[in-house]
Amino acid sequence: MKRHELKFVVILFLALTLFTFPVSAGSAERTFPSSVSSDEEFKVTVNVSDYGAAGQVLEKLPSGFTFVSSTLPKRAVTVNGSEVSFLLINEKSFSYTLKAPSTTGTYKIVGILRDINKAEFPVLPADCSITVSGSSSGSSGSSGGSGGGGGGGSAEPQSNVAAKELSRKSVTAGERVRFEFSQGVTCIRYVEFDAKKSLGKITTIVEMLKGQSKLVSGLPEGTIYKNVNIWVGSGGIANSNNIANAVVGFRVEKSWLEKCGADETSVSLWNYNNKAWSKLETTKVGEDSTYVFFESKTPGFGSFTIVVPDKSIKLEPEDQVDTTTPNTEKVETSNPATNENKPSGWGSIPGFESAVAVGVLGTVYYILRRK
């Protein structure tokens, strides 16, 4: 690195160390194939938001996986053994390519998003698994086939599918059948129903979409968390003649609920049927440090959306800089962890740290990324 480049890197370090920045509620979500072949190269996509003027994604790769390349410039990427660091300025999404090991098995990728305030957020799903097999499996977390023999089928254009997971079970008359989606690449956790008839071994497919399903004419009123499709078997076998008491288990990020100002009791799952949306009976069934878990009764399957009612309080635009005197009490209530040991002095001048630091970061970022 040249002397003048090193100088700007030092300035960047000082900017990150000495200045404080508006509190953020960063989020990152990772999508990639749920299954690949040995020695196969595949793409991982990370969608990020609300990390402030600059951020960093740190990914810890499973043993045997090799980093190949990234859509970010080379100088924004640092590889240190199994850990890969990605420098972010204004990016909303980026992807990188990995090569799978020759050894088969199930592996996990974990990572964090570090925002401008050095607060850390997990890259979701937190439990992100990938299976390496000896031959191509034909299904993936972000795209791929629907599976063969007794499998379900999707009418959704695959260009609109962000992540996909399959579960295969034998359906026997008189039994309660549960399809679990343990890889966690979508927001759907399980599908469950009573079998009236024996249907043999069938496949249930869950698709988490990039936007509104192409199979629906519109969306219910409210703030949308995720749009999903659930396909059980093929040929419409999941009907009232064959199954009963169907439920869908799903999860919603707590950080998203807080950002929307929504109460967990307002979350509902909606089902699209007969060219109309219907609100399903939805109940909270648990929670952990990251998610709230829900279960909804459903008369059938197909297209779904997770919704909370719109609030009168609108969210601030992501890139808006607040030049008024900050409301310290409000900030500490919304995210007290990021306000600990907040320095005084320059940091108390409204807008000063943002204006100066963003300029410095922009300059450094340009130098580091130029060829």
C-alpha positions as CSV (number, residue, x, y, z in Angstrom):
1,M,0.0,0.0,0.0
2,K,1.3,3.5,-0.9
3,R,2.1,6.0,1.7
4,H,-0.8,8.3,0.9
5,E,-3.2,5.4,0.9
6,L,-2.0,4.3,4.3
7,K,-2.5,7.9,5.6
8,F,-6.2,7.7,4.6
9,V,-6.6,4.3,6.2
10,V,-5.3,5.8,9.4
11,I,-7.8,8.6,9.0
12,L,-10.6,6.0,8.5
13,F,-9.6,4.2,11.7
14,L,-9.7,7.5,13.6
15,A,-13.1,8.4,12.2
16,L,-14.5,5.1,13.2
17,T,-12.9,5.3,16.7
18,L,-13.5,8.9,17.7
19,F,-16.8,9.8,16.0
20,T,-20.2,8.6,16.9
21,F,-23.0,8.1,14.4
22,P,-26.8,7.9,14.4
23,V,-28.0,4.7,16.0
24,S,-28.8,2.0,13.4
25,A,-30.7,-1.3,13.5
26,G,-28.6,-3.1,11.0
27,S,-29.9,-6.3,9.2
28,A,-28.3,-8.8,6.9
29,E,-29.8,-11.8,5.2
30,R,-28.0,-14.5,3.4
31,T,-29.3,-16.8,0.6
32,F,-27.5,-19.6,-1.1
33,P,-28.2,-23.2,-2.4
34,S,-29.2,-25.6,0.3
35,S,-27.4,-28.4,-1.6
36,V,-24.4,-28.5,-3.9
37,S,-22.1,-31.1,-5.4
38,S,-18.6,-31.9,-4.3
39,D,-16.1,-29.3,-5.6
40,E,-18.9,-27.3,-7.1
41,E,-18.7,-23.5,-7.2
42,F,-21.8,-21.6,-6.1
43,K,-23.0,-18.1,-5.3
44,V,-23.9,-16.6,-1.9
45,T,-25.9,-13.4,-1.8
46,V,-26.1,-11.1,1.2
47,N,-28.7,-8.4,1.4
48,V,-27.9,-5.6,3.9
49,S,-29.5,-2.5,5.3
50,D,-29.4,0.1,8.0
51,Y,-25.7,-0.1,8.9
52,G,-25.0,3.6,8.7
53,A,-22.3,5.4,6.6
54,A,-20.1,2.3,6.4
55,G,-20.3,-1.3,7.5
56,Q,-18.6,-4.6,7.4
57,V,-19.8,-8.2,6.9
58,L,-17.7,-10.9,8.4
59,E,-18.4,-14.5,7.2
60,K,-16.9,-17.6,8.8
61,L,-16.7,-20.3,6.2
62,P,-17.0,-24.0,7.0
63,S,-13.9,-26.2,6.9
64,G,-12.9,-27.1,3.4
65,F,-14.8,-24.3,1.6
66,T,-12.7,-22.0,-0.6
67,F,-13.4,-18.3,-1.3
68,V,-13.2,-17.7,-5.0
69,S,-14.4,-14.2,-5.8
70,S,-16.9,-11.4,-5.0
71,T,-18.9,-8.8,-6.8
72,L,-17.2,-6.2,-4.5
73,P,-13.8,-4.8,-5.6
74,K,-10.8,-6.8,-4.5
75,R,-9.6,-4.1,-2.1
76,A,-12.9,-4.2,-0.2
77,V,-12.5,-7.9,0.5
78,T,-10.0,-9.5,3.0
79,V,-9.5,-13.2,3.3
80,N,-7.9,-14.5,6.5
81,G,-8.1,-18.3,6.6
82,S,-11.7,-19.3,7.0
83,E,-12.8,-15.8,7.7
84,V,-13.8,-13.3,4.9
85,S,-14.3,-9.6,5.5
86,F,-16.4,-7.4,3.2
87,L,-16.2,-3.5,3.4
88,L,-19.5,-1.8,2.7
89,I,-20.3,1.7,1.7
90,N,-23.9,2.3,0.5
91,E,-24.3,-1.3,-0.8
92,K,-27.7,-2.9,-0.3
93,S,-26.6,-6.3,-1.7
94,F,-23.5,-8.1,-2.8
95,S,-22.6,-11.7,-3.6
96,Y,-19.5,-13.9,-3.4
97,T,-18.6,-17.3,-4.9
98,L,-17.4,-20.3,-2.9
99,K,-16.1,-23.7,-3.9
100,A,-17.5,-26.7,-2.0
101,P,-15.1,-29.3,-0.5
102,S,-14.7,-32.8,-1.9
103,T,-15.9,-34.2,1.4
104,T,-19.7,-34.8,1.6
105,G,-21.7,-33.7,4.6
106,T,-23.8,-30.9,6.1
107,Y,-22.0,-27.6,6.9
108,K,-22.9,-24.3,8.4
109,I,-22.0,-20.7,7.5
110,V,-22.2,-18.1,10.2
111,G,-21.5,-14.3,10.0
112,I,-22.2,-10.9,11.5
113,L,-22.9,-7.4,10.2
114,R,-21.0,-4.7,12.0
115,D,-22.4,-1.2,11.6
116,I,-20.8,2.2,11.8
117,N,-21.2,2.3,15.6
118,K,-19.5,-1.1,15.9
119,A,-22.8,-2.7,16.9
120,E,-23.0,-6.3,15.6
121,F,-26.0,-8.1,14.1
122,P,-26.2,-11.7,13.0
123,V,-26.4,-12.5,9.3
124,L,-29.7,-14.3,9.0
125,P,-30.7,-17.1,9.1
126,A,-28.4,-17.6,12.0
127,D,-28.4,-21.4,11.5
128,C,-27.5,-21.5,7.8
129,S,-26.8,-25.0,6.6
130,I,-25.6,-26.4,3.2
131,T,-25.3,-30.0,2.2
132,V,-22.5,-31.2,0.0
133,S,-23.3,-34.4,-1.9
134,G,-21.5,-36.6,-4.3
135,S,-23.7,-35.6,-7.2
136,S,-26.0,-32.8,-8.2
137,S,-29.2,-32.9,-6.2
138,G,-31.2,-30.5,-8.4
139,S,-32.5,-28.3,-5.6
140,S,-31.2,-25.2,-3.9
141,G,-31.9,-22.5,-1.5
142,S,-32.2,-19.8,-4.1
143,S,-33.2,-21.6,-7.2
144,G,-33.4,-25.0,-8.7
145,G,-35.8,-27.8,-9.5
146,S,-38.8,-28.9,-7.5
147,G,-37.7,-32.5,-7.0
148,G,-38.8,-35.7,-8.7
149,G,-41.2,-38.6,-8.1
150,G,-44.1,-37.6,-5.9
151,G,-42.7,-34.1,-5.6
152,G,-44.5,-30.8,-5.6
153,G,-44.3,-28.3,-8.4
154,S,-44.1,-24.5,-8.4
155,A,-45.9,-22.1,-10.8
156,E,-43.9,-19.2,-9.5
157,P,-41.2,-17.8,-11.9
158,Q,-37.9,-18.8,-10.4
159,S,-36.5,-15.3,-11.1
160,N,-38.8,-14.1,-8.3
161,V,-37.6,-16.8,-5.8
162,A,-35.0,-15.6,-3.2
163,A,-34.7,-18.9,-1.3
164,K,-36.2,-22.3,-1.4
165,E,-36.3,-25.4,0.9
166,L,-37.8,-28.9,0.4
167,S,-39.1,-31.5,2.9
168,R,-40.2,-35.0,1.9
169,K,-42.4,-37.2,4.1
170,S,-44.7,-40.3,3.8
171,V,-48.4,-39.5,4.3
172,T,-50.4,-42.3,5.9
173,A,-54.1,-42.1,6.6
174,G,-55.0,-41.3,10.2
175,E,-51.6,-39.8,11.1
176,R,-50.4,-36.3,11.8
177,V,-47.8,-35.3,9.3
178,R,-45.2,-32.6,9.9
179,F,-42.8,-31.2,7.2
180,E,-39.9,-29.4,8.9
181,F,-37.6,-26.9,7.2
182,S,-34.7,-27.1,9.5
183,Q,-32.1,-25.5,7.2
184,G,-33.7,-22.1,8.0
185,V,-33.2,-20.5,4.6
186,T,-36.8,-19.2,4.6
187,C,-39.1,-17.8,7.3
188,I,-41.3,-20.9,7.2
189,R,-40.4,-23.4,10.0
190,Y,-42.9,-26.3,9.4
191,V,-46.1,-27.4,7.7
192,E,-48.4,-29.8,9.5
193,F,-51.8,-31.5,8.9
194,D,-53.9,-34.6,9.6
195,A,-53.9,-37.1,6.7
196,K,-57.4,-38.4,5.8
197,K,-56.0,-40.7,3.1
198,S,-52.6,-42.3,2.4
199,L,-50.8,-40.3,-0.3
200,G,-47.4,-42.0,-0.3
201,K,-44.2,-40.1,-0.1
202,I,-44.7,-36.5,-1.1
203,T,-42.6,-33.3,-1.2
204,T,-43.5,-29.9,0.3
205,I,-41.7,-26.9,-1.2
206,V,-41.4,-23.5,0.5
207,E,-40.4,-20.5,-1.6
208,M,-39.5,-17.2,0.0
209,L,-40.0,-14.5,-2.7
210,K,-38.1,-11.4,-3.7
211,G,-41.3,-9.4,-4.0
212,Q,-45.0,-9.9,-4.6
213,S,-45.9,-13.3,-6.0
214,K,-46.5,-13.3,-9.8
215,L,-49.5,-15.6,-9.0
216,V,-51.5,-13.0,-7.1
217,S,-53.3,-9.8,-8.2
218,G,-52.3,-7.6,-5.3
219,L,-51.4,-7.7,-1.6
220,P,-53.4,-7.0,1.7
221,E,-53.1,-3.6,3.3
222,G,-50.3,-3.2,5.8
223,T,-46.6,-3.6,6.0
224,I,-45.3,-6.8,4.4
225,Y,-42.6,-8.9,6.1
226,K,-42.2,-11.7,3.6
227,N,-44.1,-13.1,0.7
228,V,-43.9,-16.9,0.4
229,N,-45.4,-19.9,-1.5
230,I,-46.0,-23.3,0.0
231,W,-46.7,-26.2,-2.3
232,V,-47.7,-29.6,-0.8
233,G,-47.4,-32.5,-3.2
234,S,-48.6,-32.2,-6.8
235,G,-51.8,-32.2,-8.7
236,G,-53.7,-30.4,-6.0
237,I,-53.7,-33.4,-3.6
238,A,-53.5,-31.2,-0.5
239,N,-57.3,-30.5,-0.5
240,S,-60.0,-30.9,2.0
241,N,-60.8,-34.5,0.8
242,N,-57.2,-35.6,1.7
243,I,-56.0,-33.5,4.6
244,A,-57.5,-31.6,7.6
245,N,-56.4,-29.2,10.4
246,A,-53.4,-27.8,8.5
247,V,-51.1,-25.3,10.1
248,V,-48.1,-23.3,9.1
249,G,-45.3,-22.4,11.5
250,F,-43.2,-19.3,10.7
251,R,-40.9,-16.8,12.3
252,V,-40.5,-13.0,12.3
253,E,-37.3,-11.1,13.2
254,K,-37.7,-9.0,16.4
255,S,-35.5,-6.3,14.9
256,W,-38.0,-5.9,12.0
257,L,-41.0,-5.6,14.4
258,E,-39.1,-3.0,16.4
259,K,-38.2,-1.0,13.2
260,C,-41.9,-1.1,12.1
261,G,-43.1,-0.1,15.6
262,A,-45.4,-3.2,15.4
263,D,-46.5,-5.3,18.3
264,E,-46.1,-9.1,18.0
265,T,-49.8,-9.6,18.6
266,S,-50.5,-7.7,15.3
267,V,-48.6,-10.2,13.1
268,S,-50.8,-12.3,10.9
269,L,-50.4,-14.7,8.0
270,W,-52.7,-14.2,5.0
271,N,-53.5,-16.9,2.3
272,Y,-54.5,-16.2,-1.3
273,N,-57.4,-18.4,-2.4
274,N,-60.0,-18.0,-5.1
275,K,-58.5,-14.7,-6.2
276,A,-58.8,-13.1,-2.8
277,W,-56.8,-12.7,0.4
278,S,-58.0,-14.1,3.7
279,K,-56.5,-13.4,7.1
280,L,-55.6,-16.6,9.0
281,E,-55.9,-17.2,12.7
282,T,-52.4,-16.6,14.0
283,T,-51.0,-17.4,17.4
284,K,-47.6,-16.7,19.0
285,V,-46.0,-20.1,20.0
286,G,-42.6,-19.0,21.3
287,E,-39.5,-16.7,20.8
288,D,-35.8,-16.6,21.2
289,S,-33.3,-13.7,21.2
290,T,-33.7,-13.1,17.4
291,Y,-37.2,-14.3,16.4
292,V,-40.8,-14.5,17.5
293,F,-42.4,-17.8,16.4
294,F,-46.0,-18.0,15.2
295,E,-48.5,-20.7,14.0
296,S,-51.4,-20.1,11.7
297,K,-54.4,-22.4,10.8
298,T,-54.8,-22.5,7.0
299,P,-57.6,-24.1,4.8
300,G,-55.0,-24.8,2.1
301,F,-51.7,-23.9,0.5
302,G,-50.3,-21.8,-2.3
303,S,-49.4,-18.1,-1.9
304,F,-49.0,-16.5,1.6
305,T,-47.9,-13.2,3.0
306,I,-46.9,-12.1,6.5
307,V,-48.4,-8.7,7.4
308,V,-48.6,-6.2,10.2
309,P,-51.0,-3.2,10.1
310,D,-49.6,0.1,8.9
311,K,-48.7,2.6,11.7
312,S,-49.2,6.3,11.6
313,I,-45.5,6.7,12.6
314,K,-43.4,6.4,9.4
315,L,-39.9,5.1,9.4
316,E,-37.1,7.6,8.6
317,P,-35.5,7.2,5.2
318,E,-32.4,5.1,5.5
319,D,-30.0,7.7,4.1
320,Q,-31.5,10.7,5.9
321,V,-29.2,12.7,8.2
322,D,-30.9,14.2,11.2
323,T,-29.5,17.8,11.6
324,T,-31.8,18.6,14.6
325,T,-30.8,18.2,18.3
326,P,-31.1,14.4,18.9
327,N,-33.6,13.1,21.5
328,T,-31.3,11.1,23.7
329,E,-34.0,9.5,25.7
330,K,-35.8,8.2,22.6
331,V,-32.6,6.8,21.2
332,E,-31.6,5.0,24.4
333,T,-35.1,3.5,24.6
334,S,-35.0,2.1,21.1
335,N,-31.5,0.6,21.3
336,P,-29.7,1.1,24.6
337,A,-26.9,-1.2,23.8
338,T,-25.5,1.0,21.1
339,N,-25.4,4.1,23.3
340,E,-23.2,2.8,26.1
341,N,-20.0,4.8,26.8
342,K,-21.0,7.4,24.2
343,P,-18.3,10.1,24.1
344,S,-19.0,13.8,24.7
345,G,-17.4,16.8,23.0
346,W,-17.4,16.6,19.2
347,G,-20.0,13.8,19.4
348,S,-22.5,16.2,21.0
349,I,-22.6,18.6,18.0
350,P,-25.6,17.6,16.0
351,G,-24.7,16.4,12.4
352,F,-21.0,17.1,12.9
353,E,-19.8,13.5,13.1
354,S,-22.0,12.4,10.2
355,A,-20.9,15.2,7.9
356,V,-17.2,14.9,8.6
357,A,-17.0,11.1,8.8
358,V,-19.1,10.4,5.7
359,G,-16.8,12.6,3.7
360,V,-13.7,10.9,5.1
361,L,-15.1,7.5,4.6
362,G,-16.1,8.3,1.0
363,T,-12.6,9.5,0.2
364,V,-11.0,6.5,1.7
365,Y,-13.5,4.1,0.1
366,Y,-12.7,5.6,-3.3
367,I,-8.9,5.2,-2.8
368,L,-9.2,1.6,-1.5
369,R,-11.5,0.6,-4.4
370,R,-9.8,2.3,-7.3
371,K,-7.7,0.0,-9.5
